[in-house]
Amino acid sequence: MSDTATTTTDAPARGLRKSLVGEVVSDKMDKTVVVRTVSRVPHRRFGKIIKHIAKFHAHDEKNEAKLGDKVRIMETRPLSRLKRWRLVEILKH
């Protein structure tokens, strides 16, 4: 047996990471922004489309994002008690 077959399967494949687009609602913390995302989902019982609003704390290494910016965030390893997301890009100032 050749050992090339074993070396290709040694590294575990990393799963896909979730990515969301939202609006910055707070930039008062150092290297952290709070991003609000709005998703439209059907009501469980009645089926009417409702807005589901969620807030995420995201890591902003360079303090680039400002209040009101539209940003893309991506899932990452836990960085603190609340931060599990990181800022990928600023879509609109």
TIRO-156675 format. One record per residue (C-alpha): residue in one letter; x, y, z. Coordinates in steps of 0.5 Angstrom, whole numbers, plus 500, padded with zeros to 3 digits. Each point is the difference from the previous one (the first is absolute). Layout:
<nodes>
AXYZ;...
</nodes>
This chain:
<nodes>
M500500500;S502507499;D500505505;T497506495;A493497501;T501500508;T503508500;T494502496;T495498505;D504502506;A497507501;P493501502;A496504495;R497507503;G493501500;L497506496;R499506504;K493504500;S501507498;L494505501;V499507498;G498506505;E500507502;V505502506;V495503505;S506501505;D508501500;K501503507;M504494502;D508499498;K501495494;T492498501;V494502496;V493498501;V496498493;R493499500;T497495494;V493500498;S498493497;R493499497;V497494502;P493497500;H496499507;R500493503;R493499500;F497506496;G505500494;K500508500;I506502498;I503504506;K507503501;H505497505;I505505503;A506497503;K507504503;F507497499;H506503503;A505500495;H508501500;D502506497;E508500500;K501507497;N494503503;E498502493;A492499500;K496506502;L493500503;G495499494;D505496495;K498494497;V505495501;R501492499;I502496506;M502493500;E500494505;T507499504;R502497506;P498503507;L504506501;S497502507;R494499504;L495503494;K504501494;R500494495;W500504494;R505504496;L499506495;V502498493;E498506496;I497507500;L495500494;K497507501;H502506504;
</nodes>
